[in-house]
Amino acid sequence: MEVSKENQKILTEFKEYRKKQVNNKGNKNSQKTLLSDKYCLEKFANFLGNKSLKEVTKKDLKEFLDQNIDFSGYNLLGGKLKVFYRWIDDINGVEIGIRECPKIMKWWRAKINKTKDSKKLKEEELISDEEYGQILNACTRDRFGMWEAMWETFWLSGARLGEVASMKIKDVTSKDGNCTIYVPTSKTESREIPLPEYPFRLERWVNNHPHREEKDTPLWVSLASNNFGEPLVKDSIAMIFWKLKKRIGVKDTISVHNFRKTRATKMFSARSKDGGLIYSDKQIALFFGWSPLTVSQRRKEYDLSGVDELKKTVFGNSETHEEGYDIQKKKYEKMKDDYETRMAKMEKRMKEMQHQYEMLMKYPNLRKDIYIDPKEREDLGENGLL
């Protein structure tokens, strides 16, 4: 059944409202959000038939939502209807807050997936230490070391893709063998993240950055000749990682976001020598930029004054301190020497190939199965072409 003309008009007005709507960070709704609105509300309008969206009852809503047994579909549709009827209340002169539930939807609650196999999901979605090593080793064309530094930053910080993508050079701070990064753009609030290990690759990239003297420059930039130095956007980073994982053959279930899940699992599982938890729920909330309620339903407070205590705990229990800064520094120097040796060999090989190419151009007979003059043959033999 098609959407009635009256409901089409209402949905068009709502779409224009959503296009202009600005959140508390000053950002407008994305195209993805607008398409999701359209899909959900048109589905509901089809269910209603000729009945107006403005004349809906609680019974209509319950019958429609109960058709969607899948918990994710139920939650998505319910959430969209809450936003829509909050707008309906607003244009009808009903005073309602931006986060307040409209009267007609007060009965609705999101479903919890009680059948979710968290153990299986963890096994499939976590990045193992071996896979992380594969990811780093696959950056063979990483002349400046940027991609190694980026994957290292995701691995250690557990930050969101958009948070890491928005970083600038000045957002990396090192002091006394510890490193803190600042994420200026976040889903919740901008924050500092103390890294549990010293990021030698990130330090190397900051020192190699083509605009390292300009601290307000984006940290991650394109190194391609056609757009050298332009900021990388998060979609480009996600695509690069997708291609990388396909090339090296790590499990297909992981994405950039799985660095975050992996770091969260490590911190939740971390134990002291006596078996106690190293990180409290509050500290984990600060580290990942979560509301404490998402870490534990018992956590009611969210106090940013705990950042200094969080740094003390992270740095005090980091692998950097357990292993020793000097030892890690030696490891980094060895890695750097190996890298430079590999680069020197590659440059030497490139020169040899260039020379051989010039010789091939000088003696075209070599490229044909015909007689070669003895003097030419002697010259070619000296240059390793015969």
N, C-alpha and C positions, 0 to 999 in steps of 0.2 A: 504494500500500500504506500502511495506517495504521501509526502508531507503536505498538509493543507496550506493554502495560500496565507491564511492568518498566521499559522505557525512559522512559515517561511519568513514572513515579515519580522516576527518576534526574534527568530534566530539571527537574522541579518543585523538587527539592532544590537543584539548581544555581542555578535562578532565585532562590530565597530567599537563597542565599549571595551572589549578585551584587547583590541589592537592598541587602544590609547592607554590602557591601564598600566600603571607604573608601580613596581614593588618598592619595598622599603630601602632597596639598594639603588634605586633610580633606573632599573632595567625594565624594558617592556617585555611582554610575553613573546616567547619564541614561536617560530612557524610550526614547530613540532607540537607545542601546546595548543595552538589555534586549530590545527588539524585534529588533535585529540578531542577538543571541544566539539567540533563539527561532527565527528563520528559518533560520539556518545549521545549528543542531544538529538541528532537526526534519528538515531535508533529509538530513542524514547518517543519522539514525535510520531514515528511510524507505528509504534505500539498504540499510541493514543487515537490514531485515525483522525477523525474530524473534530475531536475534542481539543479545545484550546489549552495551550501550555499554562495559561494563567488561571485555568479553572480546575487544575489537578487536585486530587484529594490524596490523603495519606494511603488510602486503599489502593489507588492507582499506582503509586510509587512502590508499595510493597509487592504488588502483583508483578510489576515489571522487574524489579530487582531480584525477586525470588526465582525468576526464570534463569538467572545467571548463577548456576551452582558453583562454578569455578571461583575460588576466593579472590583471585587477582582481578577478574572481570567485574565481580560484584563490588570490589573496593574502588576500582577505577570509575565505574558508572556512578556509584554513590557519591564519590568525591566531586565529580563534575556537576552532578545535580545540586549539591550543596552550594557550589559557587554560583550556579545559574539562579537558584531561588533566593540567594542572598541579594543578587542584582534585582530580581523581581520585587522583593521587599523594599529595596532602596528606591526604585522608581515609583512605588506605591506610597512613598512617604513614611515607611516604617523605619524608625531609628534602629540601626543595627551596625555593630562593629565589623571591621574588615575580617576578623577571625571568628566572629560569632556565628553560631549555627542558626539558619533560618528556622522559624517556628515549625514549618511543615516537615522539616527533616530532623527534628530533635530526637526522634525515636531511633534514628539510624545509627548503627555502629559498624565499624570496619571488622571484617572477619579475620581471624588468626589462622594461619595454616598449621594445624596441629599434626598433620601427617608428613610434614617436611622432614626428609632424611638429612639432618644436618651433617652427620658423619660422612655420608657419601658425597654431599656437596663440597665439604671441606677437602676431601681427597681430590676431587676433580678440579676445584677452583683455586687451590693454593699453589703458589710457585715454589718449587723445591729449591734448595741451595744449589743442586746440580743444574737445574734449569736456569737459574739466575746466572751461573757461571757460563752456560752455553750462550745466553743472551749477550753477555759482555764479550765473549770470545768471537761472536759473530760480527762485531763491529770492526772488521778488517780494513775498511776503507775510511775509517774515522780519523782523518789526518790531524784534526785539531783536538780530538778526544771529546767532542761535545756529546755524542750519543751515549758513550760509556758513562759520562757524567750525569746525563739525564736519567738513564735507567737506575744508576746508583742512587740518585735523589729520590726517585719513586720508591725504591727498595727500602731505604733507610727511614724516610719520612712518613710513608703511608699516606701522603697527601693526595687530594683529588686531582684529576687530570687538569681541570681548569685552574686550580690553585698553582700548580707547578708551571703551567703554561704562562701565567701572568707575572711570574717573577722577573725582577730586574737584577742587575749585577750587584747593586747595593744591598740586596736582600740576603746575601750570604755573609755571615759574620763568623770569624774564627778567633778564638782566644784561649790560650793555655792548653792547647791540644784538644779543645772541644769546638764543635761547630753548631751554630744555630741558623736556621733559615726562617725568613719571614714570608708568609703568604698574604699578599695584599688583597687578593680577591678570593672570597670564600662563600660557600653555600650558607654558612652561618655568620661567623665573624672573622675578620682578619686576625692572624695570630702568629706567635713565634713557635717554632718546632725545634726542640733540642735533639740533635741526631745521636742515636745510641752508639754509632761508630764514627771515626773520623773519615770524612769523604775525600780521600786523596784524588780521586778522579775529578770530582767537582772542583777541587782547588786547582788542579791542572788546567781545567777548562777555563776557569775565571782568569787565570794568568795568560791563557792562549787566546782569549776572546778578541776578535778583531777590533772591538771598540772598548777595550778594557779600561781606558782612562775616563770614559763617560759612564759614570756610575748609574745614571738614570736610564741607560740603554736596556732593552729587554735582554734577559739572560740567554734565551734560546732563539737563535737566528738561522736563517737559511744560509747554507754554505755553497749552494749551486751558483754557477757563474752568472746565470741570467737574472737572478734576484738576490745576489749576495748581500747579507746583512739585514735583510727584511725579517721582521718578527715571525716566528712560527706560531700558527694558531693550533688550538687543541685538536681539531679534526685532522690536521696534517700529521700530528704526532701519533694519533690513534691509527691512522692508515699506515704509517711507517712501521709501527709495532706489529700490525696485522701481517704485513708483508714479511717482516723479520721472522715471526713465529712460523709462518708457512715455509720459509726457506730452511730453517734449522730443525723443523720437525718436532717442536715441543707440543704438548697437548693442546688441542684446538679449543678447549673450554676456557682458556685464560685470555684476558685482555689487559689493558693498562690498569684498569680498576682493580685487578686481582693483586697488584702490588700492595694496595691498601688493605685488602682482606688478609693477605699474608702477614703484613706487619701487625695488624690488630690481633691475629691469632697468636703471634709470638709474644706480644705484650700481655695478653690475657693469660697465657700459659706460663709466663716467667715466674720462677719460684726462687726464694732465697735458700741458703744452705740448710736452714732449719725447716724448709718446706712451706714457709709462708708466702703470701702474694707479695710481689715486689711493687706492683703498681696498683693503687686504689682505683675504684671506678671514677672518682672525680678527676684523678690525674689522666686517666685514659680519655675521658671526655675532653679535657684541655688539649691533649696531644692531637686528637683527631678532629677537633672542632665539632663535637657532637653535643647535643643537649644531654645533660646527665640522665634524663628519663629514658633515652635510647640505650644507655649503658646499663642501667638498672632502674626498674620501676620504683624502687625504694628511694632513689636519689631525687630530692626535691629542690635542691639548691644548685646554683651554677655560679661559682665565685671565681672570677679571673685573678684574684689576688694570689691564687695558688701556683701561678706560673713559675715563680722563683723556686718554690719547693719542688715543683715538677722537674725543673732543670737539675737541681741538686740530686734528686733521686735517679734521673736518667743518666747523668754523667757519672754518678757514684757507682752505678751498676753496669756501666757500658762495657762492651768488650774491649774498648780502647784502654780502659784502666786495668782490666783483668790481664790483658796480654802485655800492656806496656806501650806507651807512645813511641819509644825509641825502636822497639821491635817492628811495629807497624810502619814506622818511617823507613826502616831498612827494607822491608818488603816492598814498599812503594818505589824506593830507589832502584831495586832489582827489576821491578816491573817496568820502570821507566827506561832502564838500560836495555832490557830485552826489546822494548818497543822501538828505541832508537836504532838498535842493531838491525832489527827487521826492516825498518825504513831505509837504512843505508844499503842493505842488500837489494831492496826493491829499486832504489835509485840507480844502483850499479847495473842491475839487469836491464833497466829502461835505457840506459846509455848504450849498452851492448846491442840491444834490439834496434836502437836508432842507427847505430853504426852499420849493422848488418843490412838494414833497409837501404841505407845510402849505397852500400856496395852492390846490392841487388839492382838498384836503379842505374848504377854505373856500368854493370855488366848484364845487360838484358838477356844474353844468351844462356845465362844460368837458369832462367825461368823457362827455357825450352829444351826439349830433348834433342839437342843438336851438338855439333862439334864445338869445343871450347879451346881457344888458343892456349898453348902451353904456358906462355907468360901470364895470361889472365888466370889460368889454373893455379899457378904458383901464388899469385896475389890473393886469390880467393882462399886458398888453403891457409895462408898466414892469418886471415881474418875469420877463420872458423866456419867458412861457408861450404867447404868441401871436406 
